[in-house]
Amino acid sequence: DAGSSVEEMEFNWDEYLEDTGATAAPHGSFKHVDTSLQNGFAPGMKLEVAVKSDQNTYWVATIITTCGQLLLLRYDGYGEDRKADFWCDIMTADLHPIGWCEQNKKILKVPEGIKDKIPDQEEFLQRVLKGACSAPANLLEGLHRGKNPLDLIAPGSRLELQDSRDSLEAWIVNVVENVGGRLKLRYEGLDDSDKFDQWLFYLDPFLHQVGWAAQQGYSLQPPSAIRSLKSEADWQEILKKVKEEEEESSVPTDLFKDKPVIGVHSFSEGMKLEAVDPMAPFVISPATVLKVYNEKYFMIEIDDLRPERTTSQSYICHVNSAGIFPVQWSLKNGLHLSPPPGYPGQDFDWADYLKQCGAEAAPQSCFPSLTTSDHGFKENMKLEAVNPVDPEEVCIATVTKVKDSYLWLQLEGSKKPVPDCIVSVESMNIFPVGWCETNGYQLRPPRKAIVNKQKKIAVVQPEKQILSSRTVHDGLKNQELNSSDSVVINGKYCCPKIYFNHRCFSGPYLNKGRIAELPQSVGPGNCVLVLKEVLTLLINAAYKPSRVLRELQLDEEAAWHGHGETLKAKYKGKSYRATVEVVRTADRVADFCRKTCIKLECCPNLFGPQMVLDKCSENCSVLTKTKYTHYYGKRKNKRIGRPPGGHSNLEAAMKKPNKRRKRRKHFFVHKKKRSSTSVDNTPAGSPQVSEKKSLSSSPTQSELSHSLAQDRDKRKRKLRTFSFSDDENKPPSPKDMKIEVAEKLHLDSNPLEWSVADVVRFLKSTDCAPLARIFLDQEIDGQALLLLTLPTVQECMDLKLGPAIKLCHHIERVKLAFYQQFAN
């Protein structure tokens, strides 16, 4: 319906958790999501790397740790010595799989630093490479270089899917959509018909790369549900076509290396057990082993005693299948066992039932031990879960009960009410809070929340419908799929693809990590639609979305001839709204993107119609954050990137501030009035820190005070253009500046090599000396210190925000000094 997209956009997990007083299930409890985020490189893998001192020679190195597309490497021969560890960027470094030098006639030569330790190179290499695992070649070379392996399962890729309801046959499926590893699959040969589509996580044990059925000796046949739709000759033709196109649609095999391995079972036909039907996982019922296919697979049927029944609920299982339990498991756990339909009486008794059927119960040894290990889930925790009745829907879920390694989930906001679902803690249909938002998928919001939000929107300000990010994205997609004629006709208003070049400098306002999670590009499509989507994504990728919205806000009297669009931002539970200028014609897009980047003090190539491949034309990677911010800070006074008419606009603002302030209120409104002044507390790593730090790189104190005076002057004028002010608009005083400059840290030794005692000694020299005891108790050494962040410090050390921020300030000083003195 017309209003739903507005309502859906309003859902906010932080607010919802605050309102309900609930906690989110820990991210570490979702093992399949953790696996999907890995970059394909794992500690311990080996590769061949160019030796820095002699670029024509190579040596074997081992991966110590990974961070996005960065690898920390150590040349083999250094043993446990961390001194010579070095970071490499997969995209730019000269890295190759083991064996590459031999194939390409390149020289493997021991680096100078360890020559003495390796007298016999050949013998040493044989020893270290015996049984070693090489880094995947496809992620080091060619098109897939540096990509997240998950992105390689693109729409159009083909896989093989076992028929889980009927028999052990498999058939080809096409990937229609990949949402963070959750795949929408369509049987080959069904083209545009989505009636038989399925959603499965890519690590599902029944999903395989093309060629798997042939290797296992299973037949490749369309499942019985669709077989009658085409003739046998048609199916064979489809199979032939698939084999011809195998090369271009295949998926790399190492993607499936983390798939659970299926073990050997010991079930026999006719055995009884308790089971949850995966298609309707709401009750536990008696079930029978109907058929044993081989040592890995068997078929289970949910018992139904009605003589008139026409269909059976049967499905294929393996020893690790979720939802199969020994007889009496429900009773032992105080749970209700639903008697089979047609069973006489209400009180079900297993002993009588087994006697009546003349069957035996599957022994305990058939079931892998149902572990009660600490999986992290507790009652009342919140998460996101797939609706088993309509797998297109991902809903908010509340854990209502936990038994062994099973959860009972209450789904909120599903189109049709659903009873509590029973899922395993290892299910690949449950996800952590925020998973949908991260992957651009629509989460079904809770009904109550929608009603409240609707009221709030009505109270604040009547507005035209604002499309949700997903709707806009789909709209753009559809435009892209339309015939090329329409693009030609609307060429003037058709925006090219806008790329997010996340390796470029992201500036003080935008969070580099969130930028890296954005799609590679948006568009092509209508200029206003595409640019609105781009700005919305950038606002949501900010440390403080409200601050970025304010930077982008339209100057009312500016002489631009663009198009005013209302954008929203959410920060700390408050909603902000502002009108932002967006250009309407394609010829002005590049200039618009560049000017917007300059407003946000980031690299002018961070987003725009040009894709930055290896090296940015602005050379922003060699500039430190400090220098870059300072460079912008000085140029800002020349009003770079301000829309034409900026001067007169500011003058006008000074002449008639009252009228101006009144009018501005319509543009930027709080949704919630929690307090009369809005103060945005700065989170760790926020722009303010880097702005202060930037001063340490400025050449002279006089230059500092000069730019400060100009900055203060500018900020005073700027204050008049907003409907509210806050602390972040107050320029720091020169006195503060001196402290900051004097506070630059010089380290005598590399913090990576600090012991726990060294860390404690450093803390005792700061105003956080009382916290040194915690570091001693928790055994935090230099490496651990450099990995600490504000959330970790608050959570693990149980500190209040004030002391935690102070402590993080000192940690940031150590990190900065580490990068300046030792990182090279």
C-alpha positions in Angstrom: 0.0 0.0 0.0 1.0 3.6 -0.5 2.1 4.4 3.0 4.0 1.2 3.7 7.4 2.2 2.4 7.4 5.3 4.6 6.5 3.2 7.6 9.1 0.6 6.8 11.9 3.1 6.5 11.1 4.3 10.0 12.1 1.1 11.8 15.3 1.5 13.8 16.8 -1.4 15.8 18.5 0.8 18.4 15.2 2.6 19.2 13.3 -0.7 19.2 15.7 -2.4 21.6 15.6 0.7 23.9 11.7 0.7 23.8 11.3 -3.0 24.5 14.2 -3.2 27.0 15.5 -6.3 25.1 19.0 -7.2 24.0 20.3 -8.4 20.6 21.5 -11.9 20.2 25.4 -11.8 20.1 26.8 -11.6 16.6 29.3 -14.4 17.3 26.4 -16.9 17.7 25.7 -16.8 13.9 28.6 -18.9 12.6 27.3 -19.0 9.0 27.2 -15.1 8.9 30.8 -15.0 10.3 31.9 -17.4 7.6 30.2 -15.4 4.8 32.2 -12.3 5.8 35.6 -13.9 5.5 37.7 -12.8 2.6 38.8 -16.2 1.5 42.3 -15.9 3.1 42.9 -17.6 6.4 45.8 -17.4 8.8 48.3 -20.1 8.0 47.9 -20.0 4.2 51.1 -19.5 2.2 51.9 -17.4 -0.9 54.8 -16.2 -2.9 55.6 -12.5 -2.3 58.0 -10.1 -4.0 61.0 -9.3 -1.7 61.0 -5.6 -0.9 64.8 -5.2 -1.1 65.0 -7.0 -4.4 61.8 -6.7 -6.5 63.0 -9.3 -9.0 63.0 -12.1 -6.4 60.3 -13.7 -4.4 60.0 -15.7 -1.2 57.3 -17.7 0.6 55.3 -15.9 3.3 52.6 -17.0 5.7 49.4 -15.1 6.4 49.3 -14.1 10.1 46.0 -12.3 10.1 43.6 -10.6 7.6 41.7 -7.4 7.8 39.3 -6.7 4.8 41.6 -6.7 1.7 44.8 -6.3 3.9 46.9 -9.2 4.8 49.6 -9.3 7.6 52.4 -11.5 6.3 55.6 -13.0 7.7 58.4 -14.5 5.5 59.0 -18.2 6.2 62.2 -18.5 8.2 61.4 -15.8 10.8 59.7 -18.4 13.0 58.0 -16.7 16.0 59.8 -13.4 15.4 57.2 -10.7 14.7 59.7 -7.9 14.0 59.6 -8.3 10.2 55.8 -8.8 9.8 54.4 -6.5 7.1 51.0 -5.5 5.7 50.0 -6.0 2.1 47.0 -4.8 0.0 45.7 -7.7 -2.1 44.9 -5.2 -4.9 48.3 -3.6 -5.2 50.9 -6.0 -3.8 52.9 -8.5 -5.9 51.3 -11.7 -4.4 51.0 -15.1 -6.0 49.9 -18.7 -5.1 52.5 -21.3 -4.3 54.1 -22.7 -7.4 53.7 -19.5 -9.4 57.5 -18.7 -9.5 58.3 -22.2 -10.9 55.6 -21.9 -13.6 56.7 -18.4 -14.6 60.5 -18.9 -14.3 60.9 -16.4 -11.5 63.5 -16.6 -8.7 62.7 -17.7 -5.2 65.5 -16.3 -3.0 65.9 -16.0 0.8 65.5 -12.4 2.0 68.7 -10.8 3.5 67.4 -10.7 7.1 67.2 -14.5 7.4 70.0 -15.7 5.1 72.0 -17.0 8.1 69.1 -19.1 9.3 68.6 -21.0 6.0 71.8 -22.6 4.8 70.0 -25.0 2.4 67.1 -23.2 0.5 65.8 -26.3 -1.4 65.6 -28.4 1.8 64.0 -25.6 3.7 61.3 -25.0 1.1 60.5 -28.8 0.8 60.1 -28.9 4.6 57.8 -25.8 5.0 55.7 -26.4 1.9 55.0 -30.1 2.7 51.2 -30.3 3.4 50.9 -26.4 3.3 47.8 -24.7 2.1 48.3 -22.2 -0.7 46.2 -19.0 -0.8 43.5 -19.3 -3.5 44.9 -18.4 -6.9 41.5 -17.0 -8.1 41.5 -14.4 -5.3 45.1 -13.3 -6.1 44.9 -12.9 -9.8 42.4 -12.0 -12.6 38.9 -10.6 -12.2 38.3 -12.0 -8.7 41.4 -10.4 -7.2 40.6 -8.8 -3.8 36.9 -9.5 -4.1 34.9 -11.0 -1.2 34.4 -14.6 -2.4 30.7 -14.3 -1.7 30.4 -11.6 -4.4 31.4 -14.3 -6.9 28.0 -16.0 -6.6 26.5 -13.3 -8.9 23.0 -13.4 -10.4 23.2 -15.8 -13.4 25.6 -18.2 -11.7 24.6 -21.8 -11.7 24.6 -24.4 -8.9 23.2 -27.9 -8.4 20.5 -28.5 -5.8 19.5 -31.9 -4.3 15.8 -32.5 -4.2 15.2 -32.6 -0.5 11.6 -33.7 -0.7 11.7 -36.6 -3.1 14.8 -38.5 -3.9 18.6 -38.1 -4.2 18.5 -36.6 -7.7 19.8 -33.1 -8.3 19.0 -30.4 -10.8 20.6 -27.2 -12.0 19.5 -23.9 -10.3 20.1 -20.3 -11.4 21.0 -17.6 -8.8 18.4 -14.9 -9.2 19.5 -12.8 -6.2 22.3 -12.9 -3.6 21.5 -11.2 -0.4 24.6 -11.5 1.9 25.0 -15.2 1.0 21.2 -15.9 1.1 20.4 -17.0 -2.4 17.2 -16.9 -4.3 17.3 -19.9 -6.6 15.3 -20.8 -9.7 15.3 -24.2 -11.5 17.0 -24.2 -14.8 14.4 -24.2 -17.6 11.7 -22.3 -15.8 12.9 -18.9 -17.1 10.6 -16.2 -15.7 8.3 -18.4 -13.6 9.0 -17.9 -9.9 6.4 -20.4 -8.6 9.1 -22.9 -7.6 11.8 -20.5 -6.5 13.6 -21.3 -3.2 15.7 -19.3 -0.8 18.8 -21.1 0.6 22.0 -19.9 2.3 25.0 -20.7 0.1 26.5 -23.1 2.8 23.3 -25.3 2.8 24.4 -28.9 2.7 22.0 -29.7 -0.2 23.5 -27.0 -2.5 26.6 -27.8 -4.6 28.8 -26.6 -7.4 27.9 -27.7 -10.9 29.4 -31.2 -11.6 28.8 -32.5 -8.0 26.0 -35.0 -9.0 28.2 -36.6 -11.7 31.1 -36.9 -9.2 28.8 -38.6 -6.6 27.1 -40.8 -9.2 23.7 -39.2 -8.8 21.5 -38.5 -11.8 20.8 -35.0 -13.0 17.0 -34.9 -13.3 14.5 -32.1 -12.9 12.5 -32.7 -9.7 9.1 -34.4 -10.0 7.2 -31.1 -9.2 8.4 -29.5 -12.5 9.2 -32.5 -14.7 5.8 -32.5 -16.4 6.2 -28.9 -17.5 8.5 -29.8 -20.4 9.1 -32.9 -22.6 12.1 -35.1 -22.0 13.7 -33.8 -25.2 13.4 -30.2 -23.9 15.0 -31.1 -20.6 17.9 -32.8 -22.4 18.3 -29.7 -24.6 18.5 -27.5 -21.5 21.2 -29.8 -20.0 23.2 -29.6 -23.2 23.0 -25.7 -23.2 24.1 -25.6 -19.5 27.2 -27.8 -20.3 28.2 -25.4 -23.1 27.9 -22.4 -20.9 29.5 -24.0 -17.8 32.7 -22.0 -17.9 31.0 -18.5 -17.7 28.4 -19.4 -15.1 30.4 -21.6 -12.7 31.2 -20.7 -9.1 34.7 -21.2 -7.6 34.8 -24.5 -5.7 36.7 -23.2 -2.7 33.6 -21.1 -1.8 32.1 -24.3 -0.5 35.1 -25.3 1.6 33.4 -24.2 4.8 30.2 -26.2 4.1 29.3 -28.7 6.9 30.6 -32.1 6.1 27.9 -34.8 6.1 28.7 -37.8 8.4 27.6 -41.4 8.3 24.3 -42.3 9.9 23.1 -45.6 11.5 19.3 -45.4 11.0 17.3 -48.3 9.6 14.0 -48.4 7.8 10.9 -48.4 10.1 12.7 -46.8 13.1 10.6 -44.3 15.1 11.8 -40.9 16.3 10.6 -37.4 17.1 10.9 -34.7 14.4 10.1 -31.1 13.3 8.8 -30.8 9.8 11.1 -28.2 8.1 8.2 -26.9 6.0 6.1 -26.2 9.1 8.5 -26.1 12.1 5.8 -25.3 14.7 5.4 -28.7 16.6 7.3 -31.8 17.4 5.7 -34.9 16.1 6.3 -38.7 16.0 8.0 -39.7 12.7 9.3 -42.8 10.9 12.4 -43.6 8.9 10.7 -44.3 5.6 13.7 -45.2 3.4 17.5 -45.4 3.7 19.2 -44.4 0.5 22.8 -44.9 1.5 25.2 -44.3 4.4 24.7 -40.5 4.2 21.0 -40.0 3.4 17.6 -41.3 4.6 14.0 -40.2 4.3 11.7 -39.3 7.2 7.9 -39.2 7.1 5.8 -37.3 9.8 3.3 -39.9 11.1 -0.3 -39.6 10.0 -2.8 -42.3 11.0 -5.8 -41.1 9.0 -7.0 -43.7 6.5 -8.2 -41.0 4.0 -4.9 -39.1 3.8 -3.6 -38.4 0.3 -0.3 -36.7 0.8 2.7 -37.4 3.0 5.0 -35.0 4.7 8.3 -36.7 3.9 11.8 -35.2 3.4 15.4 -36.2 3.1 17.7 -36.1 6.2 21.3 -36.7 7.1 22.9 -37.4 10.5 23.4 -33.7 11.3 19.9 -32.6 10.0 18.2 -30.2 12.5 14.9 -31.1 14.1 15.3 -34.9 14.6 15.3 -36.2 18.2 15.3 -39.6 20.0 11.9 -40.9 21.3 11.0 -39.3 24.7 13.1 -36.2 24.0 10.1 -33.9 24.4 9.0 -35.5 27.6 12.5 -35.2 29.1 12.6 -31.5 28.2 9.0 -30.7 29.4 7.8 -30.1 25.9 4.5 -31.0 24.2 4.6 -33.8 21.6 1.8 -33.4 19.1 0.1 -36.8 18.6 -0.2 -38.0 14.9 -3.4 -37.0 13.1 -5.9 -39.8 13.6 -4.4 -40.9 16.9 -7.1 -42.1 19.4 -7.2 -40.0 22.6 -5.2 -36.9 23.6 -2.5 -38.5 25.9 0.2 -39.8 23.6 2.3 -42.6 25.1 5.4 -43.8 23.2 5.5 -47.3 24.7 1.9 -48.0 23.6 2.4 -46.4 20.2 5.6 -48.5 19.5 3.7 -51.7 20.5 0.7 -50.7 18.4 2.9 -50.0 15.3 5.2 -53.0 16.0 8.2 -50.7 15.5 11.4 -50.0 17.4 12.7 -46.6 18.6 15.8 -45.3 16.9 18.6 -45.8 19.6 20.3 -42.8 21.2 23.5 -43.7 19.3 21.8 -42.6 16.0 21.7 -39.0 17.2 24.8 -36.9 17.5 25.2 -35.6 21.0 22.7 -32.7 21.4 25.2 -30.3 22.9 24.2 -27.7 25.5 27.5 -25.8 24.9 27.3 -22.0 25.3 25.8 -20.9 22.1 25.0 -17.4 23.4 21.2 -17.4 22.9 19.0 -16.5 25.8 15.2 -15.9 26.3 13.9 -12.5 25.2 16.9 -11.8 22.9 16.1 -10.3 19.5 17.3 -11.4 16.1 16.2 -11.5 12.4 14.6 -14.7 11.1 13.2 -16.1 7.9 9.4 -16.8 7.9 9.1 -20.5 7.2 5.7 -20.0 5.6 6.9 -17.2 3.3 10.7 -17.4 2.9 10.7 -14.0 1.0 10.0 -12.4 4.4 12.7 -11.8 7.0 11.0 -10.8 10.3 12.0 -9.5 13.7 12.2 -12.5 16.0 12.1 -12.9 19.8 13.6 -16.0 21.6 10.7 -17.3 23.7 12.3 -20.6 24.8 15.7 -22.3 24.7 16.1 -26.1 25.0 19.5 -27.7 24.4 20.6 -26.3 21.0 17.0 -25.3 19.9 15.2 -22.0 20.0 11.5 -21.2 19.9 11.1 -17.9 18.0 8.1 -15.6 17.9 8.0 -13.7 14.6 6.7 -10.1 14.6 5.3 -8.2 11.6 4.8 -11.2 9.2 2.0 -10.6 6.7 0.0 -13.5 8.2 0.4 -14.4 11.9 2.7 -17.5 12.4 2.9 -19.7 15.5 6.3 -19.9 17.4 8.9 -21.5 15.1 11.4 -24.2 16.3 14.9 -23.6 14.9 18.3 -25.0 15.6 21.0 -22.5 16.9 23.0 -23.5 13.8 20.1 -22.7 11.4 21.1 -20.7 8.4 17.7 -19.0 8.4 18.5 -16.8 11.4 20.6 -13.6 11.4 21.9 -11.0 13.8 20.2 -7.7 14.4 21.0 -5.3 11.5 21.8 -8.0 8.9 18.9 -7.0 6.6 19.9 -3.3 6.7 23.6 -4.2 6.0 22.6 -6.2 3.0 19.9 -3.8 1.7 17.0 -6.2 2.3 13.6 -5.2 3.7 13.1 -6.4 7.2 9.4 -6.7 8.2 8.9 -4.1 10.9 6.7 -4.9 14.0 3.1 -3.8 13.6 2.8 -1.7 16.8 5.9 0.3 15.9 4.4 1.2 12.5 1.3 2.8 14.1 3.4 4.9 16.5 5.8 6.1 13.8 2.9 7.0 11.6 1.5 9.3 14.3 4.9 10.9 14.8 5.3 11.7 11.1 1.9 13.3 11.0 2.7 15.5 14.0 6.1 16.7 12.9 5.4 17.8 9.4 3.3 16.8 6.4 5.5 15.5 3.7 5.3 13.7 0.4 5.9 10.0 0.5 9.6 9.2 0.8 10.5 5.9 -0.9 12.4 3.4 1.1 16.0 2.7 0.0 15.0 -0.7 -1.3 12.1 0.7 -3.3 14.4 3.2 -5.0 17.0 0.5 -5.6 14.3 -1.7 -7.2 13.1 1.3 -9.3 16.6 1.9 -10.6 17.0 -1.8 -11.3 13.8 -1.8 -13.4 14.9 1.3 -15.2 18.1 -0.4 -16.1 16.2 -3.4 -17.5 13.9 -1.2 -19.7 14.7 -1.0 -23.4 17.6 1.1 -24.4 15.3 3.4 -26.4 13.9 5.0 -23.2 17.5 5.8 -22.1 18.2 7.5 -25.4 15.0 9.6 -25.3 15.7 10.7 -21.7 19.5 10.9 -22.3 19.6 14.4 -20.8 18.1 13.3 -17.6 19.7 9.8 -17.4 22.4 9.7 -14.8 25.3 7.3 -15.5 26.5 4.8 -12.9 27.8 6.4 -9.7 30.6 4.4 -8.2 31.6 4.3 -4.5 35.4 4.2 -4.6 35.8 3.1 -1.0 39.6 2.9 -1.1 39.7 6.7 -1.5 40.1 8.9 1.6 36.7 9.1 3.4 37.3 12.3 5.4 36.2 13.2 9.0 32.5 12.7 8.6 32.2 9.3 6.8 33.0 5.9 8.3 35.4 4.1 6.0 34.1 0.7 7.1 30.5 1.5 6.3 31.6 3.0 2.9 33.3 -0.3 2.1 30.0 -2.1 2.7 28.1 0.0 0.2 27.3 -1.5 -3.2 30.0 -0.9 -5.8 27.7 1.4 -7.8 24.2 2.8 -8.1 22.4 3.5 -11.4 22.1 4.2 -14.2 18.7 5.8 -14.1 16.8 9.1 -13.6 19.3 11.7 -12.2 17.2 12.8 -9.2 16.4 9.2 -8.2 20.0 8.0 -8.5 21.6 10.9 -6.7 19.0 10.8 -3.9 19.8 7.1 -3.4 23.6 7.9 -3.4 23.2 10.7 -0.8 20.9 8.5 1.4 23.6 5.8 1.4 26.3 8.3 2.3 24.3 9.8 5.1 23.8 6.4 6.6 27.5 5.6 6.3 28.4 8.6 8.4 29.7 8.6 12.0 26.9 11.2 12.7 24.3 11.1 9.9 22.7 14.3 11.3 26.0 16.2 10.8 26.4 15.0 7.2 22.8 16.0 6.4 23.5 19.5 7.8 26.7 19.8 5.6 24.6 18.9 2.5 21.6 21.1 3.4 20.4 23.4 0.7 21.3 27.1 1.1 17.9 28.8 0.6 19.1 31.7 -1.5 21.8 29.9 -3.4 21.5 30.4 -7.2 21.5 26.8 -8.1 19.0 25.4 -10.6 18.8 21.9 -9.3 16.0 20.1 -7.7 15.2 20.2 -3.9 14.8 16.7 -2.4 13.9 15.9 1.2 16.3 13.6 2.8 16.3 12.0 6.3 18.9 11.1 8.9 18.7 9.2 12.1 21.1 9.7 15.0 20.9 8.7 18.6 17.2 8.0 18.4 16.3 11.3 16.8 15.1 11.8 13.2 16.3 14.8 11.1 15.0 16.0 7.8 16.4 18.6 5.4 16.1 19.7 1.8 19.1 18.9 -0.3 20.0 20.3 -3.7 20.2 17.5 -6.4 21.0 18.2 -10.1 18.5 17.0 -12.7 20.7 16.7 -15.9 23.4 14.2 -16.7 25.9 16.9 -17.8 26.1 18.3 -14.2 26.4 15.0 -12.4 30.2 14.8 -12.3 30.5 18.4 -11.0 27.8 17.8 -8.4 29.6 14.7 -7.1 32.9 16.5 -6.8 31.4 19.5 -5.0 29.6 17.3 -2.6 32.8 15.4 -1.8 34.5 18.7 -1.1 31.7 19.7 1.2 32.2 16.5 3.1 36.0 17.0 3.2 36.7 13.6 1.5 38.7 12.7 -1.6 36.9 14.3 -4.6 36.8 10.9 -6.2 35.2 9.0 -3.3 32.0 8.8 -5.3 31.2 9.8 -8.9 30.8 8.6 -12.5 34.5 7.6 -12.6 35.5 4.2 -11.2 38.9 4.4 -9.4 40.8 1.2 -10.2 44.2 1.0 -8.7 45.4 4.5 -8.0 43.3 7.6 -7.3 44.2 10.6 -9.5 44.2 12.7 -6.3 46.8 10.4 -4.8 44.7 10.5 -1.6 46.2 7.2 -0.2 49.6 8.7 0.5 48.1 11.6 2.6 47.5 10.9 6.2 44.1 11.7 7.6 45.6 14.6 9.5 47.2 16.2 6.5 44.1 15.8 4.3 41.8 17.4 6.9 44.2 20.2 7.4 44.5 20.8 3.7 40.7 21.0 3.4 40.5 23.1 6.5 42.7 25.8 5.0 41.0 25.7 1.6 37.6 25.9 3.1 38.0 29.6 3.8 38.2 30.1 0.0 34.7 28.5 -0.1 35.7 25.7 -2.4 32.7 23.7 -3.5 30.1 26.2 -2.2 27.3 26.7 -4.6 27.4 29.9 -6.6 25.8 32.7 -4.6 27.2 31.4 -1.3 28.6 34.8 -0.3 25.5 36.8 -0.9 23.6 34.1 0.9 25.7 34.4 4.1 25.5 38.2 3.9 21.7 38.0 3.6 21.7 35.7 6.6 23.5 38.2 8.7 21.2 41.1 7.7 18.0 39.3 8.6 18.7 36.5 11.0 15.2 36.4 12.6 13.4 35.8 9.4 16.0 33.3 8.4 15.8 31.3 11.6 12.1 31.0 11.3 12.1 29.7 7.8 14.9 27.2 8.5 12.8 25.4 11.0 10.7 24.0 8.1 13.8 22.4 6.7 15.4 20.7 9.6 13.1 19.3 12.3 13.6 17.0 15.3 11.2 14.2 15.2 11.4 13.6 18.9 11.7 16.5 21.3 13.6 14.8 24.1 15.3 18.0 25.3 15.3 21.6 24.2 18.8 21.6 23.0 20.2 18.9 20.8 23.8 17.9 21.7 25.4 15.3 19.5 27.9 13.5 21.7 30.8 12.5 19.6 31.4 8.7 19.2 34.9 7.3 19.2 36.7 7.8 15.9 34.4 10.6 15.0 35.4 13.7 12.9 36.2 15.9 15.9 39.2 13.7 16.9 40.8 13.9 13.5 40.1 17.6 13.2 42.0 18.3 16.4 44.8 16.0 15.4 45.1 17.8 12.2 46.5 20.7 14.0 49.6 18.8 15.1 50.7 18.7 11.5 50.4 22.4 10.9 53.7 24.2 10.5 53.6 27.2 12.8 51.6 28.4 15.8 50.8 31.7 14.1 49.4 30.0 11.1 47.3 27.9 13.5 45.8 30.9 15.2 45.2 32.6 11.8 43.2 29.7 10.4 41.5 29.4 13.7 40.3 33.0 13.7 39.0 32.6 10.1 37.4 29.3 11.1 35.7 30.9 14.1 34.5 33.8 12.0 33.0 31.3 9.5 31.4 29.2 12.1 29.8 32.2 13.8 28.1 33.1 10.5 27.2 29.5 9.8 25.4 29.2 13.1 22.7 31.6 11.9 21.8 29.3 9.0 20.6 26.4 11.2 17.5 26.0 13.3 19.5 24.7 16.3 23.1 24.9 17.5 25.2 22.4 19.4 28.6 22.0 20.9 30.2 20.8 17.8 29.9 24.3 16.2 32.0 25.8 19.0 35.6 26.3 17.7 38.2 25.1 20.1 40.1 27.9 21.9 43.8 28.6 21.1 44.6 27.4 24.7 43.2 24.0 23.9 45.2 24.0 20.7 48.5 24.3 22.5 47.7 21.4 24.7 46.8 19.3 21.7 50.0 20.2 19.9 52.2 19.5 23.0 50.4 16.2 23.5 51.9 14.5 20.4 53.2 11.2 21.6 56.7 9.8 20.8 57.2 6.1 21.5 60.6 4.6 22.4 59.6 1.1 21.3 57.1 -0.5 18.9 53.8 -1.0 20.8 53.3 -4.3 18.9 56.1 -5.7 21.0 54.9 -4.3 24.4 54.3 -6.8 27.2 51.5 -6.5 29.7 53.9 -4.7 32.0 54.8 -2.1 29.3 51.1 -1.4 28.7 50.6 -0.9 32.4 53.6 1.4 32.6 52.3 3.5 29.8 48.8 3.9 31.4 50.3 4.9 34.7 52.0 7.8 32.9 48.5 9.1 31.9 45.5 10.4 33.7 44.0 6.9 33.3 46.4 5.4 35.9 43.6 4.0 38.1 42.6 1.7 35.1 46.0 0.1 34.8 44.9 -2.7 37.3 42.2 -3.8 34.8 44.8 -4.1 32.0 47.0 -6.2 34.3 44.1 -8.5 35.3 42.9 -8.9 31.7 46.5 -9.5 30.5 46.3 -6.9 27.7 49.6 -6.6 25.8 50.6 -4.2 23.0 48.9 -6.1 20.2 45.7 -6.3 22.2 45.9 -2.6 23.1 46.0 -1.6 19.4 42.8 -3.6 18.7 40.8 -1.9 21.5 37.8 0.3 20.4 35.3 2.3 22.4 32.5 -0.3 22.3 35.0 -3.1 23.4 36.3 -0.9 26.3 32.8 -0.1 27.5 31.6 -3.7 27.2 34.5 -5.7 28.5 35.8 -3.3 31.2 32.4 -2.2 32.3 33.4 1.5 32.2 31.1 4.6 32.1 31.3 6.6 28.9 33.5 9.4 30.3 36.4 7.3 31.5 36.0 5.0 28.4 36.4 8.0 26.1 39.4 9.3 28.0 41.1 5.9 27.8 40.3 5.6 24.1 41.9 9.0 23.5 45.2 7.6 24.9 44.9 4.4 22.9 44.3 6.5 19.7 47.4 8.5 20.6 49.4 5.2 20.7 47.9 4.1 17.4 48.7 7.4 15.7 52.3 7.3 17.0 52.6 3.6 15.9 51.5 4.4 12.4 53.8 7.4 12.2 56.9 5.8 13.7 56.7 2.0 13.0 54.0 1.1 10.4 56.5 1.4 7.5 
